[in-house]
Amino acid sequence: MAIEFAERIRRIPVYPLAAGYDLGSDIAMLASNESCFAPSIDVLDAANRAMTGVHRYPDPSYQPLRQALADRYGVARDRIALGNGSCDILLAAGEALLEPGAEVVYAWPAFSVYPHLAASSGARAIQVPLDADDRHDLDAMADEITVATRLVLICNPNNPTSTSLPLEAIAAFMARVPRHVCVILDEAYVEFSLTVGDTYASVDLLRRWPNLVLLRTFSKAYGLAGLRVGYGLCGSEDFRAAVDQVRQPFYLNAAAQAAAVEALRHQDEVERRVMHAVAARVELTEGMREMGVWVAESDANFVWVHLRDGVEEPEVIDGLAARGVLVRAGAALGRDGSLRVTIGTEAENGRFLGALRELL
Ligand SMILES: Cc1ncc(COP(=O)(O)O)c(C=O)c1O
């Protein structure tokens, strides 16, 4: 007889896993919005030093990382949530806030983990279509808030569409949200955003709205995706306490903590990755527009493309893979006929453009 699982297991969508991690080095891995640059020697050394103490559990107070983030952003330590990647905090937020009868509002397409929150909790997901430029339609989202709403997710810049909104628009939205409704502003790509400007700008919003959480990660601009470190800057201590309550105590391993603290000391490295991505996204966008495809205005470390009518997405994905270039299919991310392409090294970007030109 087969094992009988909880009913929600049938509802939870399976995360679209990226392929290629076993294919060796001659592959352009442009499918998961990671950094194409390895961490600096100092960051690797810090992680290695932590390895000598791994017969002990990691520090469950996470004080050095909490303090480093508190110093950097001027947010009290007890209002900083940490997690095994920002996904960990996101899922914990779903567990802490949602239940049958509750509603969660988010734009669609957006980050592919968002549907998981409603499916696993039994809450209702309200998916609000993006506007014609593939940006969040915040007015339409505000219109969907009801007495049942517990959580709103805004992804800025948005994954997978790379588009962003200015903070004035977010502030105007917040003014329409009742204070008991939690809003998570998912800023996984904020370091790359010229629209937002810098990573301090949105922190000001926390002072005005205690129901706001800025969700951030070390997986993108900090280049530590493999170590899994995320954080949330919270408008109030309640959110941090609730997401800690629903998780196991040791969610952040010792090497990850040490690497993240060290990475924060090397903002020049972050700047280098950001400058590379900003220059490359302009080149990629222009290169693809010359081929006649529609490319969104990217404010992130990836670009979002609508293929021309009549061009089959699976054929393009397979053709790129056959040429050693892995990108994400729009079909897996909520929109058929699209591609999401992570910015790689100059050589990888050139290889992608060359392969796409051949296929189109
Ligand atoms: C919008 C968004 N939020 C959150 C995450 C999760 O990142 P991590 O769990 O690696 O911190 C991602 C990862 O791709 C993302 O695109």
The ligand as an SDF file (V2000), in Angstrom:
LIG
                    3D

 16 16  0  0  0  0  0  0  0  0999 V2000
   12.3760   37.1320   -6.1170 C   0  0  0  0  0  0  0  0  0  0  0  0
   13.1100   36.1150   -5.3500 C   0  0  0  0  0  0  0  0  0  0  0  0
   12.9330   36.0420   -4.0410 N   0  0  0  0  0  0  0  0  0  0  0  0
   13.5840   35.1460   -3.2960 C   0  0  0  0  0  0  0  0  0  0  0  0
   14.4640   34.2610   -3.8780 C   0  0  0  0  0  0  0  0  0  0  0  0
   15.1190   33.2410   -2.9950 C   0  0  0  0  0  0  0  0  0  0  0  0
   16.4470   33.4110   -2.8870 O   0  0  0  0  0  0  0  0  0  0  0  0
   17.3110   32.6530   -1.7850 P   0  0  0  0  0  0  0  0  0  0  0  0
   16.4250   31.6460   -1.1160 O   0  0  0  0  0  0  0  0  0  0  0  0
   18.4270   32.0450   -2.5280 O   0  0  0  0  0  0  0  0  0  0  0  0
   17.7390   33.7210   -0.8320 O   0  0  0  0  0  0  0  0  0  0  0  0
   14.6920   34.2940   -5.2390 C   0  0  0  0  0  0  0  0  0  0  0  0
   15.6110   33.3410   -5.8770 C   0  0  0  0  0  0  0  0  0  0  0  0
   15.7120   33.1870   -7.0500 O   0  0  0  0  0  0  0  0  0  0  0  0
   14.0010   35.2520   -6.0020 C   0  0  0  0  0  0  0  0  0  0  0  0
   14.1570   35.3230   -7.3160 O   0  0  0  0  0  0  0  0  0  0  0  0
  1  2  1  0
  2  3  1  0
  2 15  2  0
  3  4  2  0
  4  5  1  0
  5  6  1  0
  5 12  2  0
  6  7  1  0
  7  8  1  0
  8  9  2  0
  8 10  1  0
  8 11  1  0
 12 13  1  0
 12 15  1  0
 13 14  2  0
 15 16  1  0
M  END
$$$$
